[in-house]
Amino acid sequence: MGANTSQVSDLSESQSIRNLIGPDAISENEPFWNQLISFTFTSPTSSADAKLLEEAVVPLAKTLIQNNPRSGNFGALVRVFLSRTKELKISTECQDQLFIWQAHNALFLVRCLLKVFIREMSEEELHLQFSYQERAPGTYDSICEDLLEELVCNLVHLIVEVPLLDITYNILFESVTTLLVLLSYQLFHKEILREGLIYGYLTKGRCLSLTSRLVKTLLYNFIRQEKCPPATHVLQTQSDGGGLLYGLASGVASEYRLEMRGWAIISSATASQNSSSVRHPSAPRFDHFSKSHPPAIR
């Protein structure tokens, strides 16, 4: 990754990626991050190519898992993304595509790493990966920052607040996909994770006030079925209906029905806690709906 166009074969040889996953801490204020998230990725044209991307990311993510307790670079990457999203709504109004593009690229990196993290560790261990950060010897932080909750709330805020336009389609799609990846812990448990850490952020934490709007926005966008705009960078469309949107989404497409049940659970939990002020209609039968109207994978 970097200022030039990147391909799957470039990942292991990229000096920027090596620095990111290495043992040396990189301050979030360093110009390194601007270089890292300024890339144009050549989209895989098939699910097989997308699988190659995931396979290429796995050893890099595992190296970061080992080095992150010392470097805190994963947390720095998340904070770089969060800093780029603070003015995202204004950037949309001003048609600042470069700013939105960099924010998307940062989230793309976070999501690719998270997909491996979640398969390799528990929620508690994942929470620790977010907590590691560079500290001077003999010092400590007096403010306890829950960076994982901050990321979840930021993703929810983006989905409900940023309008769905051609220039915001990619980052909104990536926000939904990242949220699905975070919620995919449910796939490794037979029981419903009512007390899961990440689910708790949505049903009890700071995101609770936006949960109802989140479900409404997701359903509304699903009904609209907006097409992916042409001439995008990382999320290019292909003539055969493939591309990175298809390839990377294919990993979560098979989980769609389970995740939709998760959203129904979230909506139901929100309704029970806010029954005095918000009245929700009965949850639709997503299993029946998905059979008669299968989701389009773009």
Solvent accessible surface area in square Angstrom, and as a share of the most:
residue,aa,sasa,rsa
1,M,18,0.08
2,G,6,0.05
3,A,80,0.62
4,N,121,0.62
5,T,80,0.46
6,S,5,0.03
7,Q,91,0.40
8,V,40,0.23
9,S,84,0.54
10,D,54,0.28
11,L,5,0.03
12,S,63,0.41
13,E,119,0.53
14,S,15,0.10
15,Q,111,0.49
16,S,8,0.05
17,I,10,0.05
18,R,119,0.43
19,N,58,0.30
20,L,3,0.02
21,I,15,0.07
22,G,11,0.11
23,P,57,0.36
24,D,106,0.55
25,A,39,0.30
26,I,26,0.13
27,S,40,0.26
28,E,72,0.32
29,N,135,0.69
30,E,82,0.37
31,P,102,0.64
32,F,28,0.12
33,W,3,0.01
34,N,76,0.39
35,Q,99,0.44
36,L,0,0.00
37,I,0,0.00
38,S,20,0.13
39,F,0,0.00
40,T,35,0.20
41,F,0,0.00
42,T,62,0.36
43,S,6,0.04
44,P,8,0.05
45,T,68,0.40
46,S,44,0.28
47,S,54,0.35
48,A,65,0.50
49,D,47,0.24
50,A,6,0.05
51,K,128,0.54
52,L,99,0.49
53,L,3,0.01
54,E,47,0.21
55,E,88,0.39
56,A,27,0.21
57,V,14,0.08
58,V,31,0.18
59,P,75,0.47
60,L,24,0.12
61,A,0,0.00
62,K,86,0.36
63,T,48,0.28
64,L,0,0.00
65,I,35,0.18
66,Q,143,0.64
67,N,29,0.15
68,N,0,0.00
69,P,66,0.42
70,R,177,0.65
71,S,2,0.01
72,G,2,0.02
73,N,0,0.00
74,F,0,0.00
75,G,0,0.00
76,A,4,0.03
77,L,0,0.00
78,V,0,0.00
79,R,39,0.14
80,V,4,0.02
81,F,0,0.00
82,L,15,0.08
83,S,52,0.34
84,R,39,0.14
85,T,11,0.06
86,K,159,0.67
87,E,89,0.40
88,L,1,0.00
89,K,93,0.40
90,I,96,0.49
91,S,8,0.05
92,T,3,0.02
93,E,127,0.57
94,C,91,0.54
95,Q,104,0.46
96,D,56,0.29
97,Q,109,0.48
98,L,109,0.54
99,F,52,0.22
100,I,6,0.03
101,W,48,0.17
102,Q,26,0.11
103,A,0,0.00
104,H,5,0.02
105,N,0,0.00
106,A,0,0.00
107,L,0,0.00
108,F,1,0.01
109,L,12,0.06
110,V,0,0.00
111,R,7,0.02
112,C,15,0.09
113,L,14,0.07
114,L,0,0.00
115,K,39,0.16
116,V,1,0.01
117,F,0,0.00
118,I,6,0.03
119,R,115,0.42
120,E,88,0.39
121,M,22,0.10
122,S,48,0.31
123,E,19,0.09
124,E,117,0.52
125,E,87,0.39
126,L,0,0.00
127,H,59,0.26
128,L,91,0.45
129,Q,13,0.06
130,F,3,0.01
131,S,45,0.29
132,Y,57,0.22
133,Q,50,0.22
134,E,102,0.46
135,R,116,0.42
136,A,60,0.47
137,P,134,0.84
138,G,88,0.85
139,T,77,0.45
140,Y,180,0.69
141,D,66,0.34
142,S,99,0.64
143,I,143,0.72
144,C,131,0.78
145,E,86,0.39
146,D,48,0.25
147,L,4,0.02
148,L,1,0.00
149,E,24,0.11
150,E,62,0.28
151,L,0,0.00
152,V,0,0.00
153,C,18,0.11
154,N,28,0.15
155,L,0,0.00
156,V,0,0.00
157,H,90,0.40
158,L,5,0.02
159,I,7,0.03
160,V,18,0.11
161,E,45,0.20
162,V,9,0.05
163,P,58,0.36
164,L,39,0.20
165,L,80,0.40
166,D,100,0.52
167,I,34,0.17
168,T,0,0.00
169,Y,14,0.05
170,N,23,0.12
171,I,1,0.00
172,L,13,0.06
173,F,54,0.23
174,E,1,0.01
175,S,0,0.00
176,V,39,0.23
177,T,6,0.04
178,T,0,0.00
179,L,1,0.00
180,L,23,0.11
181,V,4,0.03
182,L,0,0.00
183,L,3,0.01
184,S,12,0.07
185,Y,9,0.04
186,Q,19,0.08
187,L,64,0.32
188,F,118,0.49
189,H,85,0.38
190,K,200,0.85
191,E,123,0.55
192,I,82,0.42
193,L,29,0.14
194,R,155,0.57
195,E,138,0.62
196,G,8,0.08
197,L,61,0.30
198,I,1,0.00
199,Y,13,0.05
200,G,15,0.14
201,Y,15,0.06
202,L,0,0.00
203,T,13,0.08
204,K,120,0.51
205,G,27,0.26
206,R,143,0.52
207,C,1,0.01
208,L,41,0.20
209,S,95,0.61
210,L,32,0.16
211,T,0,0.00
212,S,31,0.20
213,R,106,0.39
214,L,0,0.00
215,V,19,0.11
216,K,149,0.63
217,T,29,0.17
218,L,27,0.13
219,L,54,0.27
220,Y,124,0.47
221,N,42,0.21
222,F,38,0.16
223,I,128,0.65
224,R,96,0.35
225,Q,66,0.29
226,E,66,0.29
227,K,174,0.74
228,C,14,0.08
229,P,10,0.07
230,P,107,0.67
231,A,109,0.85
232,T,19,0.11
233,H,87,0.39
234,V,1,0.01
235,L,3,0.01
236,Q,62,0.27
237,T,64,0.37
238,Q,52,0.23
239,S,129,0.83
240,D,109,0.56
241,G,45,0.43
242,G,7,0.07
243,G,0,0.00
244,L,0,0.00
245,L,2,0.01
246,Y,79,0.30
247,G,4,0.04
248,L,17,0.08
249,A,8,0.06
250,S,38,0.25
251,G,29,0.28
252,V,15,0.08
253,A,35,0.27
254,S,104,0.67
255,E,30,0.13
256,Y,45,0.17
257,R,102,0.37
258,L,48,0.24
259,E,4,0.02
260,M,20,0.09
261,R,116,0.42
262,G,6,0.06
263,W,13,0.04
264,A,20,0.16
265,I,46,0.23
266,I,0,0.00
267,S,20,0.13
268,S,66,0.43
269,A,25,0.19
270,T,3,0.02
271,A,23,0.18
272,S,83,0.54
273,Q,93,0.41
274,N,39,0.20
275,S,82,0.53
276,S,117,0.75
277,S,90,0.58
278,V,60,0.34
279,R,230,0.84
280,H,53,0.24
281,P,119,0.75
282,S,107,0.69
283,A,63,0.49
284,P,75,0.47
285,R,171,0.62
286,F,22,0.09
287,D,51,0.26
288,H,111,0.49
289,F,78,0.32
290,S,12,0.08
291,K,145,0.61
292,S,63,0.41
293,H,106,0.47
294,P,99,0.62
295,P,37,0.24
296,A,59,0.46
297,I,65,0.33
298,R,60,0.22
